[in-house]
């Protein structure tokens, strides 16, 4: 007995339209996928006295430079916090080094989630004034957001031996630079699915 099978004709183009790959649900994205990207530009600057951190950068220490607001989609994601370079320098103090920290305000913890510390000492400068350029490239666990939108405080300051420092943050000696918003800093948060 002879059996004949016939395949129905179909158009690949029509099948691809049915699948609609442009809207893959976040839950079905593979590990390592970037779920969302947040970016904020800032031209904030400061010149004045900043209380030091006394050896370690803890919550609330240093100058509140910027506030970011973010909510991860997944509690088990990793967040990559990055920034462009931010300059700090002393104009009256000496023998300090500097830090930049990020703290998720609603985390329910007293722990700073990301910190960068400079290591240039006063010995390299003729007048014993320090300077640093700091930037974030840190991983934060999304679980510290407790599933809700939270502010992230970005603080900068000195690991001060003397208690406080006279600092310029993201500000050079030329008023035209900061008066015309030429000192732009970018903060970026990428949520990466695990």
C-alpha positions as CSV (number, residue, x, y, z in Angstrom):
1,X,0.0,0.0,0.0
2,X,1.4,3.4,-0.9
3,X,1.1,6.3,1.6
4,X,1.4,9.8,0.3
5,X,2.1,12.7,2.7
6,X,1.7,16.3,1.7
7,X,3.3,19.2,3.6
8,X,1.1,22.3,3.5
9,X,2.8,25.3,1.9
10,X,3.8,28.0,4.3
11,X,5.7,31.3,4.2
12,X,8.7,31.8,6.5
13,X,8.0,35.5,6.5
14,X,4.5,35.0,7.8
15,X,5.7,32.6,10.5
16,X,8.3,35.1,11.7
17,X,5.6,37.8,11.9
18,X,3.5,35.5,14.1
19,X,6.4,34.9,16.5
20,X,7.0,38.7,16.9
21,X,10.5,38.7,18.4
22,X,10.4,42.4,19.2
23,X,8.7,41.9,22.6
24,X,10.3,39.1,24.5
25,X,9.0,39.1,28.1
26,X,11.6,40.1,30.7
27,X,11.0,36.8,32.5
28,X,12.0,34.8,29.4
29,X,15.2,36.7,28.7
30,X,18.4,34.6,29.3
31,X,20.8,35.2,32.2
32,X,23.3,38.0,31.3
33,X,20.6,40.0,29.4
34,X,20.5,43.8,30.1
35,X,16.9,44.3,31.5
36,X,17.0,48.1,31.7
37,X,19.4,51.0,31.6
38,X,19.1,54.2,33.6
39,X,21.3,57.2,32.9
40,X,21.5,60.7,34.5
41,X,23.6,63.7,33.6
42,X,24.7,66.1,36.2
43,X,26.7,69.3,36.2
44,X,26.6,69.6,40.0
45,X,29.7,71.1,41.5
46,X,30.8,72.3,45.0
47,X,33.6,74.3,46.6
48,X,33.7,74.4,50.4
49,X,34.3,72.5,53.6
50,X,33.4,68.8,53.6
51,X,33.5,66.7,56.8
52,X,35.8,63.7,56.5
53,X,35.0,60.1,56.8
54,X,37.6,59.3,59.5
55,X,39.1,56.3,57.7
56,X,36.1,54.6,56.2
57,X,33.2,56.0,54.1
58,X,30.0,55.3,56.1
59,X,26.4,56.2,55.3
60,X,25.8,59.9,55.4
61,X,29.5,61.0,55.4
62,X,30.9,63.4,52.8
63,X,29.1,65.8,50.5
64,X,25.8,64.7,48.9
65,X,26.7,65.3,45.3
66,X,23.8,63.6,43.4
67,X,20.6,61.6,44.0
68,X,19.7,58.8,41.5
69,X,16.3,57.1,41.6
70,X,16.0,53.5,40.4
71,X,13.8,50.3,40.7
72,X,15.1,46.9,39.5
73,X,12.6,44.6,37.8
74,X,14.1,41.5,39.5
75,X,15.3,41.1,43.1
76,X,18.1,38.7,42.1
77,X,19.6,40.9,39.3
78,X,23.0,42.5,39.5
79,X,23.2,46.3,38.9
80,X,26.3,47.7,37.3
81,X,26.8,51.3,38.5
82,X,29.2,53.3,36.4
83,X,30.1,57.0,36.2
84,X,32.3,59.2,34.2
85,X,35.3,60.7,36.1
86,X,34.7,63.1,38.9
87,X,37.5,65.3,40.1
88,X,38.2,66.4,43.6
89,X,41.0,68.5,44.9
90,X,42.0,70.3,48.1
91,X,42.6,74.0,48.1
92,X,43.5,74.5,51.8
93,X,44.1,71.2,53.5
94,X,46.8,68.6,53.1
95,X,47.4,64.9,53.6
96,X,43.9,63.6,52.7
97,X,42.7,61.1,50.2
98,X,39.2,60.9,48.8
99,X,36.2,58.6,48.4
100,X,33.0,58.4,46.4
101,X,30.1,56.2,47.8
102,X,26.7,55.1,46.7
103,X,24.0,54.2,49.3
104,X,20.5,52.8,48.5
105,X,18.4,54.9,50.9
106,X,15.5,52.5,51.5
107,X,17.7,49.4,51.8
108,X,17.0,49.0,55.5
109,X,20.8,48.7,56.0
110,X,23.6,51.0,57.3
111,X,25.9,49.6,54.7
112,X,27.3,51.6,51.7
113,X,26.6,49.6,48.6
114,X,29.4,50.9,46.5
115,X,32.6,52.8,47.3
116,X,35.6,54.0,45.4
117,X,38.6,55.4,47.2
118,X,41.6,57.3,45.7
119,X,45.1,56.4,46.6
120,X,47.2,59.5,45.6
121,X,49.0,60.9,48.5
122,X,50.1,64.5,49.2
123,X,53.7,63.6,48.6
124,X,53.3,64.0,44.8
125,X,52.1,67.6,44.9
126,X,54.4,70.6,45.5
127,X,52.1,72.4,47.9
128,X,51.0,69.2,49.7
129,X,47.4,69.5,48.3
130,X,45.8,66.4,47.1
131,X,43.7,65.7,44.0
132,X,41.9,62.6,42.7
133,X,39.8,61.5,39.8
134,X,37.2,58.9,40.9
135,X,34.6,56.9,38.9
136,X,32.2,54.0,39.7
137,X,32.4,50.6,38.1
138,X,30.7,48.7,40.9
139,X,28.2,45.9,41.2
140,X,25.2,46.2,43.5
141,X,22.7,43.4,44.4
142,X,19.2,44.4,43.4
143,X,17.8,42.8,46.6
144,X,18.9,45.9,48.6
145,X,16.0,47.8,46.8
146,X,13.4,45.6,48.5
147,X,11.3,45.6,45.3
148,X,10.6,49.3,45.2
149,X,11.9,52.5,43.7
150,X,14.7,53.9,45.9
151,X,17.0,56.9,46.0
152,X,20.7,56.3,45.7
153,X,22.8,58.9,47.4
154,X,26.1,59.6,45.7
155,X,28.5,61.2,48.2
156,X,32.1,62.5,47.9
157,X,34.5,63.5,50.5
158,X,37.8,63.0,52.2
159,X,39.2,60.2,54.3
160,X,40.3,63.0,56.5
161,X,43.0,62.8,59.0
162,X,42.1,66.3,60.2
163,X,38.3,65.9,60.3
164,X,37.3,68.0,57.3
165,X,38.8,69.2,54.1
166,X,38.4,72.3,51.9
167,X,37.4,70.7,48.6
168,X,36.5,71.5,45.1
169,X,34.3,68.8,43.6
170,X,33.7,68.7,39.8
171,X,34.8,72.3,39.6
172,X,38.0,73.7,38.1
173,X,39.5,77.1,38.8
174,X,37.8,78.7,35.8
175,X,34.3,80.0,36.6
176,X,33.3,79.7,32.9
177,X,33.5,75.9,33.0
178,X,30.9,75.4,35.7
179,X,28.8,78.6,35.0
180,X,28.2,77.2,31.5
181,X,27.6,73.6,32.5
182,X,30.8,72.3,30.8
183,X,31.5,70.0,33.7
184,X,29.0,67.3,32.9
185,X,29.1,63.9,34.8
186,X,27.1,60.9,33.7
187,X,25.8,58.2,36.0
188,X,24.6,54.9,34.5
189,X,22.9,51.9,36.1
190,X,22.5,48.7,34.0
191,X,20.3,45.9,35.4
192,X,21.7,42.5,34.4
193,X,19.5,39.4,34.7
194,X,21.0,36.5,36.6
